[in-house]
């Protein structure tokens, strides 16, 4: 299972997971988690005294988010060039939903990237990667953004034919 977000490292994560899956002759599922936006309520409008701004105006509907995520995953699968890659969009709290789907999918390995969240992003979203590592019932491979390191991992895996 390859968990992808919309970050700049997602394609590297997908390519690394794909290369490992090919070496191991494993099935691949690309997964994207979208949060439940129902907690963004319009009853608090106007926000900060701004009469023309409603929180709901700035968020896409769940159907729009799901459609966008499916298009993203389909584009990544097409880029990887394997028509047998499965895609799945899950809804809910990021790390919990990813772990639930990994269990449902019976994943042998979860591949995800580390964006290195800092500041407000980390405070709001938490460190998703750390939570997945702490709570996963299966192995987790974290793909760093450093392309040189990724190439070394794939080269070693190809040389050894196992990970």
N, C-alpha and C positions, 0 to 999 in steps of 0.2 A: 504494500500500500504506500503510495507516494502522496503525501499531504502537501498541497500547494496553496500559497496565498498569491496576492498580486504584486509581491515585491520584485525587485530587480534580480534577485537570486533564484527565482522560481524555475527558470528555464535550466539553470545549472543543476538544481535539485532534481528536476525531472530527468535530465540527461544522465546524471549519475545513477539514479535509481533504475533507469531503463538499462544502462550498461550492466549493472549488477544482476538484474533480472535475466538478461540474455545469457550471462555467464552461468547462472544457476538454472536456466530453463524454467523460469518461474512466471506465473501469471502476474499481470500488472493491473492495478486499479489506481487511477488518479482521483484524488479526493480534494474537495474544497468545502470548508465549513463556513456557513454564513450565520451570523447571530440572529436571534429572534428580536426583531425591532419593536415588538409590541410594548416594551417598557418605555419607549419614547412617546409619551402621551401628549396630546394637544391640550389637555386641560390646564397645563401650566403656561399657556400662551396668554398674554404676550411675555416673551422671554426677556428678562432684564429690561423691561419697560419699552421694548421695541414693538410697537403696534403692528408693523408690517412683517414681522418674522414669527413664524410658527415652526417649532421643531419638526413637525411632520413635513413641512415644505422642503426640507433639506435631505430627506431620506427617501430612498426608493422603496417601493412595495416589496414584499417578500417574493412575489412572483417575478418582478423585474430583476431582483438580485439573483434569483435562481436561474433565470434565463441567461443573464450575463455570465454567471459562473459556468453554466453548461457550455456556452460559446467559448469561454476561455479554456476549459478543459479539453474540448473538442479540438481547438486550435493547437494545444500542446500535444495531444495524441497524434494529430496529423503531422506536426513537426517531427515527432519521434519516428513516424513512418511505419507503425505497426497497427494494422486494422483490428487486431484482437485486444487492444488495450481497452479496459473498461473505464468508465467514468462514473463518479458519484458525487452529488451535491448533498451535503447533510446540513441540518439546521439545528442550532442550539449553541450553548457555551462551547467555545473553541476546543479546548483540550478534552473536556468530557465527551463531547460529541465525536471527536476523532477517535478517542479510545473505545467508545461504544461501537463505532463502526468497524474498527480494527478487530474487535472481538466477533462481531457479526460476520465479517468477511473472512474470519479465521486467518488473518494476516500472520505470516511468519516473520515479517520485518516491516517496521514503519520507517520510511525515509522522509526526512523533513529538513528544511534549512534553518539556519540560525541567522536572523536579521540583526541581532544585537540591539534589541530595543533599549532605548534610553529615555530618561526623563518622564514626561507625561504619558507617552505611549506605554511604557512599562508599568506605570502606576495604574492606568485605566485598564489595560488588557492583561496585566500580569505577565510573567515570563512563561509563555505557553510551552516553549521547548522544555524548560525545567519541569513543568508540571507533567508533561507527557512522559519524560524520563522517569520521574518519581512514581508514577502510577501505572505505567504500561505493564501488561502481562506478557509482552513479547519484546524482542530485541528492537532497539531504536538506533538508526544511523542518522547522525546530524551532519549535514553537509555544510561546511564553512564556505564563505563567499570567495576565499582565495582560490583562484582557478588553478594555480600551480599545484597546490595541495590536492585538489580534486583529480588532476591528471595523474599524480603519483599514486593515489588510491586505485584508480582504474587500471593503471599499468601493472601494479602489484597483483591486483585481482586477476587480470588476464594472464599474467605469468604463472600464478599459482593455481588458476582455475577453481579457486574456492576463496571464501571470505571468512 
